[in-house]
């Protein structure tokens, strides 16, 4: 099976250091071996027709011949050793001992074992919890991340990526089928949740933390502020209402002595302020009592409150008006987000960039060193935890990817990556063979002469 171009794109060799491609190195190695062989054959033919009589020239010729023979042997041995890693240099019909035949095409033949060993190597030396912990602990990871996020180029690149992702996501959400799927999914989810438990837990959190009291106090303060600032408008509207009521004649008579509207507004403000300043006001006690009683009724099975809550949910979920309203709200929200993201200076991304930079600066501040240590500890723990959970998946992924390749593809990838070094071995084999041959020839001459 051949891997696709997308699988091999990461394996396409690049030579930023100016080194030659593996094919060129292979040509150089083969050319050098051929030149040495031709030179050796040429000298043999030359000596056959033109024997050397001079003693010193004969010794030099012997020395060179010995070097050339050793260079040929070294070059051929290295050629064979490297070739059998990837290919079978012997004709298929040539009878050879099994020990020779079985030790050719070493990489293609052992593709599965190589895949397993590579995967386990990555697991043991890169994904092992102890290795990860020892590698991550000395580093201030949170400071590194924070400094990266302060880099305008990096944060802008992240923003642009998020921008494209959000735009594509919003375009996907506009599809009618996706919209219908999401609406159906949300409705089904709302139908399956335990509403009485959810509301009950919410009431418990609110009452236990006194949130309802704070909300009441805040609401009363807002009412007091609003009435005080709109007193004249309220009095005018009350006057219109009172004049239109059946008690209009009595109200008209009462205005001779006082202003009913002013009295109503004053009484209302006094009652609101009394509730604000009185912690144990009866209204507050009634609210506490109502919250406790309603929460208790919600927790009782088949209570009227439970039935009413379920009926309300059913009515809302089955209401076409509610569904249309929610859908329209979501559409408007998506439209606003898309328009903002497609503008020249998206406000949303600008806000995110500003927020990220502010928090990155705060994290890098000296007074937050303990916070960074805590974050670093948590990041290290998460890395170790997920390495234990997902290292087997990563190993399996690497193993499966390599096993999908055929042997020749794997051999080709390895040859492309380390071919220069392998063919340099062949060149060195010729050169070192020649040097060693000359040295041994010199030793031989010294012993004989």
C-alpha positions in Angstrom: 0.0 0.0 0.0 1.3 3.4 -1.0 0.9 6.3 1.4 -0.8 9.4 0.1 0.9 12.7 -0.5 -0.6 14.1 2.6 1.1 11.3 4.6 4.4 11.9 3.0 4.4 15.6 3.0 6.0 15.7 6.4 8.7 13.3 5.1 9.7 15.3 2.0 13.3 16.1 2.5 14.5 19.7 2.7 18.1 20.7 2.6 18.4 24.1 4.3 22.1 23.5 5.0 22.9 23.1 1.3 23.6 19.4 1.5 23.0 17.3 -1.6 19.9 15.1 -2.0 20.4 11.4 -1.3 20.1 10.5 -5.0 23.1 12.8 -5.8 25.1 11.3 -3.0 24.3 7.8 -4.2 25.6 8.8 -7.7 28.8 10.2 -6.2 29.4 7.0 -4.2 28.7 4.8 -7.2 30.8 6.9 -9.5 33.8 6.9 -7.1 33.6 3.1 -6.8 33.4 2.7 -10.6 36.3 5.1 -11.1 38.5 3.1 -8.6 37.5 -0.2 -10.2 38.3 1.2 -13.7 41.6 2.6 -12.5 42.5 -0.8 -11.0 41.6 -2.6 -14.2 43.5 -0.1 -16.3 46.6 -0.5 -14.2 46.3 -4.3 -14.6 46.1 -4.0 -18.4 48.9 -1.5 -18.5 51.2 -3.8 -16.5 50.3 -6.7 -18.8 51.5 -4.9 -21.9 54.1 -2.6 -20.3 55.8 -4.4 -17.4 57.6 -2.3 -14.9 61.3 -3.0 -14.6 62.4 -0.3 -12.1 62.5 -1.6 -8.6 61.2 1.5 -6.9 58.4 2.0 -9.4 57.4 -1.6 -9.0 57.2 -1.1 -5.3 55.1 2.0 -5.8 52.9 0.2 -8.2 52.4 -2.7 -5.8 51.4 -0.2 -3.1 48.9 1.5 -5.3 47.4 -1.8 -6.5 47.0 -3.0 -2.9 45.3 0.3 -2.0 42.9 0.1 -5.0 42.0 -3.5 -4.3 41.2 -2.6 -0.7 39.2 0.4 -1.8 37.1 -1.8 -4.1 36.6 -4.4 -1.4 35.6 -1.7 1.1 33.3 0.1 -1.4 31.6 -3.2 -2.4 31.2 -4.3 1.2 29.6 -1.0 2.2 27.5 -1.0 -0.9 26.2 -4.4 -0.1 25.6 -3.7 3.5 23.6 -0.5 2.8 21.7 -1.9 -0.2 20.4 -4.9 1.7 18.9 -2.6 4.3 16.4 -1.4 1.6 16.5 -3.8 -1.4 17.5 -7.3 -2.5 20.5 -6.9 -4.9 20.4 -10.5 -6.0 18.3 -11.9 -8.9 15.3 -13.8 -7.6 16.1 -16.9 -9.5 19.8 -17.0 -8.3 20.2 -19.9 -5.9 21.6 -18.5 -2.7 21.8 -19.9 0.9 18.9 -18.9 3.1 21.2 -17.0 5.5 22.1 -14.6 2.6 18.6 -14.4 1.0 16.8 -13.9 4.3 19.0 -11.0 5.3 18.2 -8.7 2.4 15.4 -6.1 2.3 15.9 -5.8 6.1 13.7 -2.7 6.6 10.8 -3.8 4.4 10.9 -7.3 5.9 10.9 -6.0 9.4 8.4 -3.2 8.9 6.0 -4.3 11.6 8.7 -4.9 14.1 10.2 -1.5 13.4 6.8 0.1 13.8 6.3 -1.6 17.2 9.8 -0.7 18.4 9.5 2.9 17.3 6.1 3.2 19.0 7.4 1.7 22.3 10.5 3.8 22.1 8.4 6.9 22.0 6.2 5.6 24.8 9.2 4.7 27.1 11.4 7.7 26.4 9.0 10.5 25.7 5.5 9.7 27.1 6.5 7.8 30.3 5.1 9.7 33.3 8.5 9.8 35.1 10.2 11.2 31.9 7.5 13.8 31.5 7.6 14.9 35.1 11.4 15.2 35.2 11.3 17.1 31.9 8.6 19.5 32.9 9.3 20.2 36.6 12.4 22.4 36.2 10.6 24.8 33.8 8.3 27.6 34.7 5.7 26.6 32.1 3.1 29.2 33.0 5.7 32.0 32.6 6.7 30.6 29.2 3.1 30.5 28.1 2.4 34.0 29.4 5.5 35.4 27.6 4.4 33.7 24.4 0.9 35.3 24.7 2.5 38.7 25.2 4.1 38.4 21.8 2.0 40.5 19.4 2.8 38.2 16.4 1.8 35.1 18.3 -1.4 36.5 19.8 -2.3 38.0 16.4 -1.8 34.6 14.8 -3.9 32.9 17.4 -6.6 35.5 17.0 -6.7 35.0 13.2 -6.9 31.3 13.6 -9.8 31.7 16.1 -11.4 34.1 13.7 -11.4 31.7 10.9 -12.6 28.8 13.1 -15.5 30.9 14.5 -16.5 32.1 11.0 -16.6 28.5 9.7 -18.5 27.4 12.7 -21.1 30.1 12.3 -21.5 29.3 8.6 -22.1 25.7 9.6 -24.7 26.7 12.1 -26.6 28.6 9.4 -27.3 25.4 7.6 -31.0 24.4 8.0 -30.2 20.8 8.7 -27.6 21.7 11.4 -30.1 24.2 12.9 -32.8 21.6 13.0 -30.5 19.1 14.5 -29.3 21.4 17.2 -32.8 22.5 18.1 -34.0 18.9 18.3 -31.0 18.0 20.4 -31.5 20.9 22.8 -35.2 20.1 23.2 -34.4 16.4 23.9 -31.8 17.3 26.4 -34.2 19.7 28.2 -36.7 16.9 28.3 -34.3 14.4 29.8 -32.8 16.5 32.6 -34.2 16.0 36.1 -35.8 19.5 36.4 -37.1 19.1 39.9 -33.6 18.1 41.1 -31.9 20.9 39.2 -34.3 23.5 40.5 -34.2 22.1 44.0 -30.4 22.2 44.0 -30.5 25.7 42.7 -32.9 26.8 45.5 -30.6 25.1 48.0 -27.5 26.9 46.8 -29.4 30.2 46.8 -30.8 29.8 50.3 -27.7 28.4 51.9 -25.6 31.3 50.6 -28.2 34.0 51.2 -28.2 34.9 47.6 -32.0 35.5 47.6 -31.4 38.1 50.4 -28.7 39.9 48.5 -30.9 39.8 45.4 -33.9 41.3 47.3 -31.7 44.0 48.9 -30.3 44.9 45.4 -33.8 45.0 43.9 -35.1 47.2 46.7 -32.3 49.6 46.3 -32.9 49.8 42.6 -36.7 50.4 43.3 -35.8 53.1 45.8 -33.5 54.8 43.3 -36.0 54.6 40.5 -38.9 55.9 42.5 -36.8 58.8 43.8 -35.6 59.8 40.3 -39.1 59.4 38.7 -41.3 60.7 41.4 -43.0 63.3 39.2 -43.7 60.9 36.4 -45.2 58.4 38.9 -47.4 61.0 40.4 -48.7 62.1 37.0 -49.5 58.5 36.0 -51.2 57.8 39.4 -53.3 61.0 38.9 -54.5 59.7 35.5 -55.4 56.3 37.0 -57.2 57.7 39.9 -59.2 60.2 37.8 -60.3 57.3 35.6 -61.4 55.1 38.5 -64.8 54.9 40.1 -63.5 56.8 43.1 -62.7 59.9 41.0 -65.2 62.3 42.8 -63.8 61.3 46.3 -60.3 61.8 45.0 -61.1 65.2 43.6 -62.6 66.2 47.0 -59.5 64.8 48.8 -57.2 67.0 46.7 -58.6 70.0 48.5 -56.8 69.0 51.6 -53.8 66.9 50.3 -52.3 65.2 47.3 -53.3 61.5 47.2 -50.6 60.8 44.6 -47.9 62.3 46.6 -49.0 60.4 49.7 -49.0 57.1 47.8 -45.5 57.7 46.5 -44.3 58.8 49.9 -45.8 55.7 51.7 -44.3 53.4 49.0 -40.9 54.9 49.5 -41.1 54.7 53.3 -42.1 51.0 53.1 -39.3 50.2 50.6 -36.7 51.9 52.8 -38.1 50.2 55.9 -37.6 46.8 54.3 -34.1 47.9 53.2 -33.0 48.9 56.7 -34.8 46.1 58.7 -33.0 42.8 58.4 -35.8 40.8 60.1 -38.7 42.6 58.3 -41.8 40.4 57.9 -41.4 40.5 54.1 -37.9 39.1 54.3 -39.1 36.4 56.7 -41.9 35.6 54.3 -39.5 35.3 51.5 -37.2 32.9 53.5 -40.2 30.8 54.5 -41.5 30.7 50.9 -38.1 29.6 49.6 -37.8 26.8 52.2 -41.3 25.6 51.7 -41.1 25.6 47.9 -37.8 23.8 48.0 -39.2 21.1 50.3 -42.3 20.6 48.1 -40.1 20.3 45.0 -38.3 17.4 46.7 -41.5 15.5 47.5 -42.5 13.1 44.8 -45.6 13.9 42.8 -46.2 17.2 44.6 -48.3 19.9 43.0 -45.1 22.0 42.6 -43.4 19.2 40.7 -46.3 18.6 38.5 -46.6 22.4 37.8 -42.9 22.6 37.0 -43.1 19.6 34.6 -46.3 21.1 33.0 -44.5 24.4 32.5 -41.5 22.7 30.9 -43.7 20.6 28.6 -45.7 23.7 27.6 -42.5 25.7 26.8 -40.8 22.9 24.9 -43.9 22.2 22.8 -44.7 25.8 22.1 -44.0 26.8 18.5 -43.8 30.4 19.6 -41.0 29.7 22.1 -39.1 27.6 19.6 -39.4 30.3 17.0 -38.3 33.0 19.4 -35.3 31.0 20.6 -34.3 30.2 17.0 -34.6 33.8 16.0 -32.5 35.0 19.0 -29.8 32.5 18.1 -29.9 33.6 14.4 -29.5 37.2 15.4 -26.7 36.4 17.8 -24.9 34.4 15.0 -25.4 37.2 12.5 -24.0 39.8 14.9 -21.0 37.6 15.7 -20.3 36.9 12.0 -20.5 40.6 11.1 -18.2 41.5 13.9 -15.7 38.7 13.0 -15.7 39.7 9.3 -15.1 43.4 10.0 -11.7 44.9 9.7 -11.1 45.2 13.5 -13.4 42.6 15.3 -14.3 43.9 18.7 -14.7 40.4 20.1 -11.1 39.4 19.1 -9.8 42.8 20.3 -11.4 42.1 23.7 -10.0 38.6 23.9 -6.5 39.9 23.0 -6.7 42.6 25.6 -8.0 40.3 28.3 -5.3 37.6 27.5 -2.5 40.2 27.6 -3.7 41.7 30.9 -3.9 38.4 32.6 -0.5 37.3 31.1 1.1 40.4 32.6 -0.6 39.8 35.9 0.6 36.2 35.9 4.2 37.3 35.3 4.1 39.8 38.1 6.5 39.0 41.0 3.6 38.9 43.6 2.0 36.0 41.6 5.0 33.7 41.7 3.1 31.3 44.0 0.2 31.3 41.5 2.6 30.3 38.8 4.1 27.5 40.9 0.6 26.2 41.5 -0.3 26.3 37.8 3.0 24.6 36.9 2.3 21.9 39.4 -1.2 21.4 38.0 0.1 21.4 34.4 2.7 18.8 35.3 0.1 16.6 37.0 -2.2 16.9 34.0 0.6 16.0 31.6 1.5 12.9 33.7 -2.2 12.0 34.1 -3.0 12.2 30.4 0.3 10.5 29.4 -0.8 7.5 31.4 -4.3 7.6 29.8 -3.3 8.4 26.2 0.2 7.1 25.7 -1.2 3.7 24.6 -3.4 5.5 22.1 -0.5 7.5 20.7 1.6 4.3 20.5 -1.2 2.5 18.7 -1.6 5.4 16.3 2.1 5.5 15.4 2.1 1.7 15.0 -1.0 1.7 12.8 0.2 4.5 10.6 3.5 2.8 9.9 1.8 -0.6 9.4 -0.4 0.9 6.7 2.6 1.7 4.7 4.2 -1.0 2.5 7.8 -2.0 3.1 9.1 -0.2 0.1 7.4 3.0 1.2 8.9 2.8 4.7 12.3 2.0 3.2 12.0 5.0 0.8 11.1 7.4 3.7 14.1 6.2 5.8 16.4 6.4 2.8 15.3 9.9 2.0 15.9 11.0 5.6 19.3 9.3 6.3 20.4 8.5 2.7 23.1 11.2 2.7 24.8 9.6 5.7 24.5 6.1 4.3 26.0 7.0 1.0 28.7 9.0 2.7 29.6 5.6 4.4 30.0 4.1 1.0 32.4 7.0 -0.1 34.3 6.7 3.2 34.5 2.9 2.6 36.3 3.4 -0.7 38.6 6.1 0.7 39.4 4.3 4.0 39.8 1.0 2.1 42.3 2.7 -0.2 44.2 4.2 2.8 44.2 0.9 4.7 45.2 -1.0 1.6 48.1 1.4 1.1 49.1 1.1 4.7 49.0 -2.8 4.6 50.9 -2.8 1.3 53.6 -0.6 2.8 53.9 -2.9 5.8 54.2 -5.8 3.4 56.9 -4.1 1.4 58.8 -3.3 4.6 58.8 -6.9 5.7 59.9 -8.2 2.3 62.5 -5.6 1.4 
